[in-house]
Amino acid sequence: MQANSIIRLPNNNRYFDKHHKLNLKSMTIRILAIISLSMFLMASSCKEDEPTPEIPIKDRIEQYNNVEKDSIEVYMKTHYYVLDAQYNVTIDTIDPAGSHMSIWDDPNLQILQVTDPNEDNLVYDLYYIPFRIGDSKQIHKMDKVLMAYKGWLLNNEVFDERIDNLPVWTEISKVIKAWQEVIPNFKDGTYIDNGDGTFTFSGYGAGMLITPSGLGYYQFTQNKIPAYSPLVFSFKTFVNDDDIDNDHVKNIDEDIDQDGNVFNDDTDQDKIYNIYDSDDDGDGISTKDEDANGDGDPTNDDSDGDGTPDYLDADTH
């Protein structure tokens, strides 16, 4: 299936974020970041904020093994999906007299074994189907991705949706665990600015995932999402921003201690994590300008040979 999505975005400066860029062939250009509305709606779908906990808190192993595991499998065996030309997903119940193939029987169905972040003795089956991997940049957990998505409960009720012409920038490291595990299996695509307020996206990734609540919100409620709800998402990965602070150091390389967490790396101790800091060592020289050999990569320049790259070394300019 080869299809493009034409997205109309407001051509207004207040919607543009100078730090969100993407490559189209040899040019670096900027793309829309929808800020206030997208942040509000994202809080009701996949972003981890501070929701109010439900009481009592159920045992995570019992909740998954005795309740959710079977309910997810039944859902997948009794439902099918249909894609349109833009990879928009419709999910419906299988008619016993019909000939639809169930989600469970889809030959492209993938299963990830994911350990519960709060219970080492619990391993979940996290399901996803790649409709299209994507043709361009590989997505990493540290990246920020311009996405459209739709979310369902197992009763087929839609709890949130971001349609193609209202995509949202999503920091993968800040969303629910299920997204953190699945989205990095995809790539982004390319786009063309049509010059009339629309952008044509092509070659983007698209898929769907089905997750137990333990990789979602578990005991927390989120607007239309009740506590202990398995979730179903379809999604599209239009554009990947792999350098959020535009300092020529990729997000994945801002994890200086390589512990998988970019939110404990702050070289100059200015309370701005390196992933958001355009001057990582606080020496007054932008990280991207501490590129002594001029190859566009500050991470391989160590002028004084002390083992610390110039951009992390306040003594080297």
VENDAJO-V193973 format. One record per run of one state. SS is the DSSP state (~ for helix, > for strand, _ for the rest). FROM is the first residue (numbers start at 1). LEN is the number of residues. If there is no record, write none. Layout:
ss-><SS/SS>
from-><FROM/FROM>
len-><LEN/LEN>
This chain:
ss-><_/>/_/~/>/_/>/_/~/_/>/_/>/_/~/>/_/>/_/>/_/>/_/>/_/>/_/>/_/~/_/>/~/>/_/~/_/>/_/>/_/>/_/>/_/~/_/>/_/>/_/>/_/>/_/~/_/~/_/~/_/~/_/~/_/~/_>
from-><1/5/9/13/16/25/27/33/36/43/47/48/53/54/60/79/84/89/94/109/117/119/133/138/139/144/153/158/163/164/167/168/172/175/176/177/186/187/188/190/194/198/203/205/212/213/216/220/221/222/223/225/226/231/242/251/255/262/265/274/277/287/290/298/301/310/313>
len-><4/4/4/3/9/2/6/3/7/4/1/5/1/6/19/5/5/5/15/8/2/14/5/1/5/9/5/5/1/3/1/4/3/1/1/9/1/1/2/4/4/5/2/7/1/3/4/1/1/1/2/1/5/11/9/4/7/3/9/3/10/3/8/3/9/3/5>
